[in-house]
């Protein structure tokens, strides 16, 4: 959520304050490496979308 607000041009500090998140905590979260489980889920999500698109979304 913060990422989308920042992409829309809002300052990180303001977004964090409004959502009750510390700025250092947000930056630590952003710097974390992706876990193997999350990597696998993203890969599977992409694969599922490809199969769905290939079947004309049926």
C-alpha positions, 0 to 999 in steps of 0.5 A, spaced: 500 500 500 505 504 501 509 503 495 503 505 491 502 511 494 509 513 494 509 511 486 503 516 486 507 521 488 506 522 496 512 522 501 514 516 504 514 519 511 507 521 510 504 515 508 508 511 514 505 516 519 498 515 516 498 508 516 501 507 523 508 504 520 515 507 522 519 509 516 525 505 518 521 499 519 518 500 512 525 501 509 527 494 512 521 491 509 523 493 502 530 491 503 529 484 505 530 479 500 524 474 498 523 468 501 523 461 497 516 460 499 514 467 496 519 466 490 515 460 488 508 463 489 510 468 484 512 463 479 506 459 480 502 465 480 505 467 473 504 460 471 497 460 472 496 466 469 499 464 462 495 457 462 489 461 463 491 466 458 492 460 453 485 457 454 482 464 453 481 465 460 476 459 461 
